Amino acid sequence: MSYIISGIQQVGIGNPNVNEAFAWYRKNFGMDIPMLNEDSVADQMLPYTGNKGHQRHAILAINLKGGGGFEIWQYKSRTPEAAKFTVEVGDLGFTIAKMKTEDVDKTYARLKANGVNIITPITVGPDGKKHFYVKDLYGNMFEIVDFNDFFHKGMLEQGGPCGMVIGVSDIERSKKFYADILGYDTVVFDKEEVFADWNGIEGSGNKARRVLLKHSKPRAGSFSNLLGSSIIELVQYKEKAGRKIFENRYWGDLGFIHFCFDIKDMQSLKKHCAACGHPFTVESNPDFDMGEAAGQFAYIEDPDGALIELVETHKIPILKKVGWYLNLDKRDPQKPLPNWMLKTLRFSRVKD
C-alpha cells in the first residue's frame, strides 16, 4: 500500500448562505484563512446531484492553529434542502464535527460570551477528557474537545476539525472500513449505555454503543504537520434503527455533506478501495482546476453511504497577494512542508 494519508483536509458543510456562514465560523471557530473561494458550476458529482451540474459558491477555510478546514458550500441554482426530520446523534452519516482546543474552559467562556448556542455543559467523556457541544446558526452540531496536537501556538486557543461523530448501522463493519482504508485502527474506548455526557443532544436518551478510534501510525505528507492527528467516533443505536441523514437529498444540501482526507497517490488508493469493496463512485480529472488551487478528488461511500472525499492536492496558494503558488508535484510526497512556509498563510487571514 503506497498511498499516503496526511490527515483530515476538511469537513464539507452545506449552508443556505455561504458568506453568513463563513463570517460565523471566522468569529467563533477561527476558520479565517480562505484557501479557495469559488462561485462556479459543480458538475463532477452527478451521481449525487440529480445527474446534472449546479451553480454553487464554495469557500474552503482553515484555522492556522491546526486541524482540518471547512468547505462551506451553498447551492445557487436551487434551494438547498434540510433533512425531513431532526437529526439525532445515532442517525446514519456525519452527525457531529469534532473541533480541537487546548483549553476547553476558555473556549466555553468565549463562545458563551459570543452568544453561541451551547447545548451541553462541560463534561468528561468516556475517554476521560473534557468536552462540550454547540450548534451553529443552522443547527449543525460541533463537539469541542480537549486536544494536545496543534500547529501554530500563537493563534486562538481553538483549532479546526480533528474528527467526526458518525452514525452507523453496524459498528463492526464500519470499524473495518475506517481501519482498512483510512488507518483508524486503534480503539480508544468501546462502551454501551445511555450516556450522561450527551444530555441535551438530540437522541441522547437512546441506548447506544460508542467506539472512539484513532490511527496508530503518524500521518505523513505535505500537510501532515498542519492537519495533525485525528479521531473518529462511531455511534450505533441499540434499540432502534438510525435514519439515513441524506436519504432523498442531494450532496450539497444542508448539513455535513462529506468528510475529506488529504492523500497522495490517488491511483494506488483507488486500487486499494476497490479491493476493500468500496470502489470510487466519483473521480475527477487528474488535474482538476479549482480556481486558486488544483488537484484531483474522488469519493467513496462508507458502509452506510456517507460520503468520504479523497483529495490529492497539486497546487495551492501560499501568498496570493504576491502570486506565490506552490506546486506540490515536485516535492517529496512523504515530507511535510516547512512550518515557516505554511505559517505565511496567516497573511491571508480575513479580519473582521
Secondary structure, DSSP 8 states (H G I E B T S, - for coil): ---EEEEEEEEEEE-S-HHHHHHHHHHHH---EEEEEEEEEE-S-GGGTTTS-EEEEEEEEE-TTSS-EEEEEEESSS-----SS---TTSBEEEEEEEEES-HHHHHHHHHHTT-EE-S--EE-TTS-EEEEEE-TTS-EEEEEE----S-TTS-SEEEEEEEEEE-S-HHHHHHHHHHTT---EEEEEEEE--GGGTTSTTTTS-EEEEEEE-SS---STTHHHH---EEEEEEESSS---BTTTTS-TTSSEEEEEEEEEE-HHHHHHHHHHTT---SEE--TTEE-SS-EEEEEEEE-TT--EEEEEEEEEEEEEGGGTEEEEGGGS-TTS---HHHHHGGGGG----
